[in-house]
């Protein structure tokens, strides 16, 4: 939108900046990082929607894999849930579907690896990677300079930022500048919470307005529930999530959508996975399988044409 400043790169799911020193500290925090479980893939779940289109093996990328991964033939991927359509459990199951799990599965298929999805709270993924529980994350994470101190990133799609409000927009929010003094629901550890809100608050103070009242939730669904029950004035999160919620919930509407930028798959530095994942994604984003996965979730407009490596937002 014209009234959004370019310096405010709105992205989510990317959380608290981790420095090299913080990475070591994260190892000590893994016991309190939230629950983790494995999302299995049964034949029934595949039929219901956790399968992905076939994609050719990328032999050149496979040759680049570190020996440990070649031996295990498993790619452990940390992904949160309750964020439809990006990642969510199929109703009545522990089978994870959504665009992020499917992109992870395409990467695994391209590399000839079995993808083992580990479901965890969003803010526990970086500590989990520091502790060696995950090989990769595909969780709509924005690549930033701070995160690049502990992770390598490869772009895989683009997402925007949206502000959801109650139907009829009783608080009159039309853009992020209108959030000053408002109660806003945000995902714990998200880019919106850790980067956007501090920047927005600077603008609020400069304009002589009260700062945003930030309230954190472990998933966006909880934030939306707080909005619809009148406990929040707005929710700030990734566009696909809030757009989907508004399409299903007649009590919601989108007040503003802006600043579409790439999100990236992250792998630990020194893991040896950056080059094979980059080679795999470079071919995946050219494939029909990639287009089909995005179309499955109504996200065709999120396609990218360049799987950039470590391109900071």
C-alpha positions in Angstrom: 0.0 0.0 0.0 1.2 3.5 -0.8 1.2 4.7 2.8 3.4 1.9 4.1 7.1 2.7 4.5 9.4 0.3 2.6 11.8 0.0 5.5 9.2 -1.8 7.5 9.5 -5.3 6.1 6.4 -7.1 7.4 6.8 -10.7 7.8 6.0 -13.2 10.4 6.8 -16.2 11.8 10.2 -15.3 12.3 11.1 -14.8 15.6 13.3 -13.3 18.2 16.6 -12.5 16.6 19.2 -15.1 17.5 22.8 -14.1 17.7 25.8 -16.4 17.7 26.0 -16.0 21.5 22.3 -16.6 21.8 22.6 -19.8 19.9 24.8 -21.2 22.6 22.3 -20.0 25.2 19.5 -21.7 23.3 21.1 -25.0 23.9 20.5 -24.6 27.6 16.9 -23.5 27.0 15.7 -26.5 25.1 14.0 -28.0 28.1 11.5 -25.1 28.2 11.0 -24.7 24.5 7.5 -26.1 24.2 6.2 -29.5 23.3 7.3 -31.4 20.2 5.7 -34.3 18.5 6.2 -36.2 15.2 3.5 -35.8 12.5 3.1 -39.2 11.0 1.9 -39.9 7.5 -0.5 -42.8 7.1 -2.0 -44.0 3.9 -5.4 -42.5 4.9 -3.7 -39.1 5.5 -2.0 -39.2 2.2 -5.4 -39.7 0.5 -6.8 -36.9 2.6 -4.3 -34.3 1.6 -0.7 -34.8 3.0 0.7 -36.2 -0.3 2.6 -34.0 -2.8 3.0 -34.2 -6.5 5.8 -36.3 -7.8 9.1 -34.5 -8.5 12.3 -35.7 -10.0 15.3 -36.6 -7.9 17.9 -33.8 -8.0 21.1 -36.0 -8.4 23.4 -33.0 -8.2 21.9 -31.8 -5.0 21.9 -35.3 -3.5 25.7 -35.5 -4.0 26.1 -32.4 -1.9 24.3 -33.8 1.2 26.3 -34.3 4.3 27.3 -37.9 5.1 25.1 -38.1 8.2 22.0 -37.2 6.2 22.9 -39.5 3.3 23.3 -42.3 5.9 20.0 -41.6 7.8 18.1 -40.8 4.6 15.9 -38.6 6.9 15.3 -34.9 6.9 13.9 -33.7 10.3 11.8 -30.5 9.8 10.6 -28.3 12.6 7.2 -26.7 11.8 4.5 -25.2 14.0 0.8 -25.8 13.6 -2.7 -24.2 13.9 -1.9 -21.7 11.1 -4.2 -22.6 8.3 -3.4 -22.7 5.4 0.3 -22.6 6.1 0.4 -25.6 8.5 -2.3 -27.4 10.3 -3.5 -30.8 11.4 -6.1 -32.6 9.2 -9.3 -32.7 11.2 -9.4 -35.5 13.7 -5.8 -36.6 13.0 -2.2 -35.8 13.9 -1.3 -35.6 10.2 0.2 -32.2 9.3 -0.8 -30.5 6.0 -0.5 -27.0 4.6 1.8 -25.2 2.2 4.9 -25.3 4.5 4.8 -29.1 5.2 4.2 -29.7 1.5 7.2 -27.5 0.5 9.3 -29.5 3.0 8.0 -32.7 1.4 9.0 -31.5 -2.0 12.5 -30.7 -0.8 12.7 -34.1 0.8 11.5 -35.9 -2.4 13.9 -33.9 -4.5 16.8 -35.0 -2.3 15.6 -38.6 -2.0 15.0 -38.2 1.7 12.1 -39.2 4.0 10.7 -36.1 5.6 10.0 -36.4 9.3 8.0 -33.4 10.5 8.5 -32.4 14.1 5.6 -30.2 15.3 6.6 -27.6 17.8 5.7 -24.1 19.1 7.0 -21.5 16.8 9.3 -19.9 19.4 10.9 -23.3 20.2 12.2 -24.1 16.7 15.5 -22.1 16.9 16.3 -23.6 20.3 15.4 -27.0 18.9 17.7 -26.5 15.9 20.5 -25.4 18.2 20.0 -28.6 20.2 20.2 -30.7 17.0 16.5 -31.8 17.1 15.7 -30.5 13.6 17.7 -30.4 10.4 15.6 -27.7 8.8 12.6 -25.5 9.3 10.0 -24.5 6.7 7.8 -22.2 8.8 7.3 -18.9 6.9 10.4 -17.5 8.5 11.8 -14.2 7.3 15.6 -14.2 6.7 17.2 -11.4 8.7 20.8 -10.5 9.4 20.5 -11.5 13.0 19.0 -14.9 12.2 21.8 -15.5 9.6 24.2 -15.6 12.5 22.9 -19.0 13.4 21.0 -20.2 10.3 21.4 -20.2 6.5 18.3 -19.4 4.5 16.9 -20.3 1.0 13.8 -18.4 -0.2 10.8 -20.6 -1.2 7.7 -18.3 -1.5 6.4 -14.8 -0.8 4.0 -13.7 1.9 2.4 -10.4 2.9 1.3 -9.0 6.2 -2.3 -8.4 7.1 -4.3 -6.6 9.9 -7.5 -8.3 10.8 -10.3 -6.5 12.7 -13.9 -7.2 13.7 -16.5 -7.0 11.0 -17.5 -3.4 10.4 -14.1 -2.3 11.7 -15.5 -0.5 14.8 -12.1 0.8 15.8 -11.4 2.4 12.4 -8.1 0.8 11.7 -7.1 1.2 8.0 -3.3 0.9 8.2 -0.6 0.0 10.6 -0.2 3.6 11.7 -3.7 3.3 13.2 -2.6 0.6 15.6 -1.1 3.2 18.0 -2.8 2.7 21.4 -4.8 -0.4 20.2 -4.7 -3.9 21.7 -3.1 -6.1 19.0 -2.8 -9.9 19.1 0.5 -11.3 17.7 2.2 -14.7 17.4 4.8 -15.3 20.1 8.3 -14.9 18.6 7.0 -13.6 15.3 8.7 -11.1 13.1 5.7 -8.8 13.6 6.1 -8.9 17.3 9.9 -8.6 17.5 10.6 -6.3 14.5 7.5 -4.6 13.2 5.9 -3.6 16.5 9.1 -1.9 17.9 9.3 0.0 14.6 5.7 0.9 14.6 5.9 2.1 18.3 8.7 4.5 17.3 6.4 6.0 14.8 3.6 6.2 17.4 5.8 8.0 19.9 7.1 10.4 17.2 3.5 11.2 16.3 2.7 11.9 20.0 0.4 8.8 20.2 0.4 6.0 22.7 2.3 2.8 21.9 0.6 -0.4 20.7 -0.5 -2.8 23.4 1.0 -6.1 22.3 -0.6 -9.4 23.4 1.2 -12.6 22.6 -0.4 -16.0 21.6 1.2 -19.4 20.8 -0.8 -19.6 17.6 -2.7 -17.1 15.5 -6.0 -19.0 16.0 -5.8 -18.0 19.7 -5.2 -14.4 18.7 -8.2 -14.4 16.3 -10.4 -15.9 19.1 -9.4 -13.0 21.4 -10.3 -10.6 18.6 -13.7 -12.1 18.0 -14.5 -12.1 21.7 -13.7 -8.4 22.0 -10.4 -8.8 23.9 -8.3 -7.4 21.1 -8.8 -4.6 18.6 -6.8 -6.2 15.8 -4.5 -9.2 14.9 -1.3 -8.6 13.0 0.0 -11.7 11.2 0.8 -13.3 7.8 -1.6 -12.5 5.0 -2.4 -16.2 4.1 -3.4 -17.0 7.6 -5.6 -14.0 8.2 -7.0 -14.0 4.7 -8.1 -17.6 5.2 -9.6 -16.9 8.6 -11.6 -14.0 7.2 -12.9 -16.1 4.4 -14.2 -18.6 6.9 -15.4 -16.3 9.7 -18.1 -13.7 8.9 -17.2 -11.8 12.0 -13.8 -10.8 10.7 -12.5 -8.6 7.9 -9.1 -7.5 6.6 -8.3 -3.9 7.2 -4.9 -3.8 5.5 -2.7 -6.1 3.5 0.8 -5.0 2.6 4.5 -5.6 2.0 4.9 -8.9 0.3 8.4 -10.3 0.6 10.0 -13.8 0.5 10.1 -16.3 3.4 12.8 -18.9 3.5 13.7 -22.5 4.6 16.3 -22.3 7.4 19.1 -24.8 8.1 21.8 -24.5 10.8 25.1 -23.0 9.8 27.8 -25.6 9.5 25.1 -28.3 8.9 26.2 -28.8 5.3 22.6 -28.5 4.2 22.6 -25.0 2.7 24.0 -26.0 -0.7 21.8 -29.1 -1.3 18.6 -27.4 -0.1 19.4 -24.4 -2.3 20.1 -26.6 -5.4 16.8 -28.5 -4.7 14.7 -25.4 -4.3 16.2 -23.8 -7.4 14.7 -26.6 -9.4 11.5 -27.0 -7.3 10.3 -23.5 -7.9 10.5 -24.1 -11.7 8.4 -27.2 -11.5 4.7 -27.9 -12.0 4.8 -29.6 -8.6 5.5 -26.3 -6.9 2.7 -24.6 -8.8 0.3 -27.4 -7.8 1.2 -27.2 -4.1 0.6 -23.4 -4.0 -2.6 -23.8 -5.9 -3.8 -26.5 -3.5 -3.9 -23.8 -0.8 -5.0 -20.9 -3.0 -1.5 -19.3 -2.9 -0.6 -19.1 -6.5 0.3 -15.4 -6.1 3.0 -16.4 -3.6 5.2 -18.1 -6.2 8.7 -16.9 -6.6 11.2 -17.3 -9.4 14.5 -17.0 -7.6 15.5 -19.2 -4.7 17.9 -16.7 -3.2 20.4 -17.8 -0.5 20.8 -15.7 2.6 19.0 -12.6 1.2 18.3 -10.6 4.3 15.0 -8.7 4.6 
